[in-house]
């Protein structure tokens, strides 16, 4: 999972011979296979720069996620966990209510 708009994660994976499934919009979320069936998945939570309509950048845009995207985010947190490297959740304003707890794990 990345908050970046660029495709550097995908490029790095492809360099290693791994072809990721890329999720960058609510439509991608709606059409994706179940996570456990994907070998490698990169989720661009805030969109992809090559699809400007998918990009979430302003405070208003980041205040609420699409319900399907939020459900995917919670599924990832519940089933796989999440490591945030770089900017903290606090620095992006707690993005759309994804803080709290999942199965007893603190998310902030």
N, C-alpha and C positions, 0 to 999 in steps of 0.2 A: 504494500500500500504506500502510495506516495502523494504528497500534496503538490508536487511540482507539475508544471504544465509540459515540460520537455519529455523526450523519449529516451533519455540516457539509460534508464534502467533496462529498457527493452534492448537497446543496442548492446549493453554489456552482456546480457543473457544470450543474445544471438551470437556474440563473439565466442561464447563458450559452448555453442551448439545447442542451445535451449531455445525453443520457440514458445514464447509466452502467449497466453490468451490475455488480451488487453481490454479492460473495462474502463471507459472514460465518460460515460453519460448514463442517464436513467434508462435510455433505450437499450444500451449495452447490458445493463443490469437485468432488465426484463427478459432479454433473450439469451442469457448465459446458462450454461449447464451448471448443475450443482457443483459447489466448490470441491467436494471430495472426488469428483470425476475429472478435475482439471489437473494436469501435470504441473503446470506453472501458471500463475495468474498474477498480473500486475493491475492494480486498481488505482486509477488516477482520480482520487476523491474530488479534486477541484477542476477536473476537465483536462483537455488536451489542446495544446496551442494550435494544432492544425484543424481543429474544429472549434472555432471561437464561440459558437453558440453553447458549447458544453462547459465553458470556463466560468467558474465562480471566483470572483475577485473582490467585490465590494463587501462592506460590512453587511449590507442588506442581503446580498446573495449568499453570504456565509452564515446568515442567522438561522436558516432552516434548509435542510436537505430534502430531496425528493423522498417520499416514504419508502420506496423500494431500495434506494441507496442507503438509507438509514438502517433498514432491515439487514442488508448485506453487511454493513459496517458492524452491527451488533453481532451478527453470526460469526464474523471473523474474530471479533474480540472474545466471544464465548468459546469458540472451538479451537482457535489457533493462537490467540494472544497477539500482542503488538508491542514493538519496540519503537520508540520515537527517538530519532537521532537528529540533532541540530536544534531547530526551533522547538520550543515546548508547546504543549496544548494551551497553556495560559497565554502565550504570546499571540495566538491566533483567536483569542477571545472565547475559547471553550467550544468552538465550532458546533453549532446546531444541536446542542444537547447530547453529545456523545460521551460526556463525562459521566462519572458515577461509579457504579460497581457492576461487574459481570462475574457471576459465580464466586463472589467474595473477594475478587481482585480489585484493588483500587485502580482507577483509570486516570486520576489526576494526582 
